């Protein structure tokens, strides 16, 4: 076992924390300490919080040949086929004390193996590594720098925090993480969040070779009440060498609606455009932009206190192969999901999924086919 994985395992032993602990002494946060003489004193909790997460899974691709070790290459979560594996395991140390904060999370699993393939070996085990300082006395304005989980999209690599077991096509093919520096503002009533970030690139810790400039990303989120969340996130920059002169502009929109205590709906839409490449030999640029887009709809219903059911319909159009790299990629996705919370920190899930593409792009025992069907199950434990 690699030393870094051993470190992560040791950090998770005995952890029992679900949220960042405030250092402000209130009746809810005070605790008792008894000294050797039997005297008790009220003390504040530690500014350090340890937490952890492990998600084991099994994915069965009914379309791919039995010996195919992986699911399609445009998927980065739950990708190994017909074997029990770990999608994501991490141990996180969070520090928050008044005007300063910091996070360090080390990861392992097939998600990290596939999604961080282009990064240097030293950083492939880093899920988060960032430090921040408060810029206002009220604590509403913060400056942070380092490696972050992405603010783009309504899904993350942490499956338990998402409404479905597997990720949508839009999530799999937009940034899961960003590296750079950002300023974040939260309004006093917690209705508004506004974020501006200078980033190394489109899901890049190490910049693309031949790329000199930085990228910019932003987020505006509005929560008018507890049942509605509206979000716009954006990216402006490039994921190509400077010699190609290909700027990229990407927008992610979503609305999370909870019309009742049991029913929730997510409406998401991604659209991006990238300049066509500059031809260095002729000194000319191919006119126009390559555009990709993806709408998605997810509905989730709470059946009982411990069970949920969810359904998803999505479409991804990357006809010009900007992101996915398959010319003519135009694919529908459908999934049904069932969750059972065995314990408050233990979640079992199962999901059936089908893809229908305009062209034959999925591997099968008889060659390429336009359809793909799979079944995935997972067990996630939070510490």
Secondary structure, DSSP 8 states (H G I E B T S, - for coil): --HHHHHHHHHHTT----S----S--TTT-EEEE-TTS-EEEE---SEEEEEEEEEEEEEESSS-TT--B--TT--SS-B-SSEEEEEEEEEEEEEETTEEEEEEEEESHHHHHHTTTS-GGGTTEEEEEEEEE-STTS-EEEEEEEEE-SSSS--S-GGGSSSSS--HHHHTS-SEEEEEEEEEE-TTS-EEEEEEEESSTT-SS--TT--S-EEEEEEEEEEETTEEEEEEEEEE-SS-GGG---EEEEEEEEEE-SSSSEEEEEEEEEEEEE--EETTTTEE--SEEEEEEEEEEEEEE-SSSEEEEEEEEEEEETT-SSS--TTEEEEEEEEEEEEEEETTEEEEEEEEEEEESS--EEETTEEESEEEEEEEEEEEE-
